[in-house]
Amino acid sequence: MTRPDNSVIGRLNNMEKFTLSLQSQPQQRHCITLCGVVSSGNLEVLVEKTQHPDSCEFEISTSALGFRDIWQAVLKDFAARHAAGGLKFSINDAGATPAVVSLRLDQAVEICSREVT
C-alpha cells in the first residue's frame, strides 16, 4: 500500500504567520477590496475597515520563512508613505519580493482612495 503525497500538507504547516500594527495617518475612505493573486512570487492583499483610525493592521501569512524583519521594514515604509489608518491588510504571500509587496499594497490603497463609501 502506498501512502498519499503529504507534500502539500507539509507546505501548509510551514507557513509563517504574524500580525503587526503601525501608526499611520487616517484613511479618508474605507473600503473592502482584494488586490493580486496568490501564486509563485506573488501575493494577495485583502483590505478591510478597522476601528482604529490612527493605525493600520497587518496580518501576514507567508511561505517565505525567516523574513519577518524584512516584512516589518517594508510595512513600516508603507505605513509612513500612505494614509492607511483605520485599515486592516490581510496578506497571503507565496514568496513575493519586497518590491512586489510594496506594489500590491500601493495598488490596494489606490483602489480604496477611488472607491465611493
N, C-alpha and C positions, 0 to 999 in steps of 0.2 A: 504494500500500500504506500502510495506517495503522499507526502504532506503538501498542503496548499502553499503557494508562494506567499510568504508573510512580508515581503519587502515593502509593500505599500503600507501595511500596518506599522512596521518599524519606522518608516519615514514620518508617519503621523505622530508617533510618540516622540520623535526627535525635534519637534517644533519648539522654538524658544518663544515664550510669551511674557510680556511685561507691559506695564502701564506707566504713563508719565503725565504730569500736569505742569503746565508752564504759564507764566504770566503773559498776557497779550492784550492789546487794545481790543475793545469790544467790536464785534462784527455787527454792522448795522442791520443786515438782513440775515435771517435764519432759514435754512433750507435743509432738506434731506436730498442728498444726491449720491450717486455712485460713479466713480471715475476709474478707468483702467480695468484690466482683467488679470486674474491670477494665471500666469504661465511662466515658463522658464525665463528668468531675467526680468520679470515684470512684477507688478503688484496691483491690487485694487484698493481704493480708498472709499469708505462709506462715511459720509458726513451727516451728523445729526445735531440737533439743538441740545444744550445742557442748561442747567440752572445757574451757572457761574459766569457772569458776563465779563469778568476781568481775567479769566484764564481759559486756556484750551486744554482738552484732554486727549491723550493718545493711547490707544490700545493696540499693541503690535503683536502679531503672530508671524514669525519668520522661520524659514527653513535654514537660514544662514546663522549658525550657532556661533556665539562668542563675539558678536559685533555690537553689543549694547552701547559701548562708548561712542561708536561712530553714529549709531542711531540717535543718541542723545544730542550730539553735536549738530546733526542735520536738522533735527526737530527744533532745537533752540534757535538756530538760524532762521528757520521758517517762522516761528512764533514772533521773532523780532522784526521780520520783514513785512508781515501781514497782520491786519486786524482780524484775529481769529478767536477772540474771546467769546465765550458762550457756545463754542462748537466742540463736538467730540469727533475725533477721527479714528475710525476702526480700520486698521491696515492689515491686509493679508498679503504677505510677501513671499515670492518664490525666487529669491536671490537677486533682487534688483540692486543696481549700483546706487550710490548716494545721489548721483545726478538724476537718475530716473525717479528716485523717491521725491526729490525736490520738485521735479517736473510734475509729477502726479498731484502732489499737494497744491502746487501753484494752480494747476488746472481745476482742481476741486473748489478752491476758494474763488477762482474766476467765475465758475458756474454759479456759485452761491451769490456772488455780487450782482449777477444779472438776473437772478430769479425774483419773481414777484412773490411776496409773502401774503 
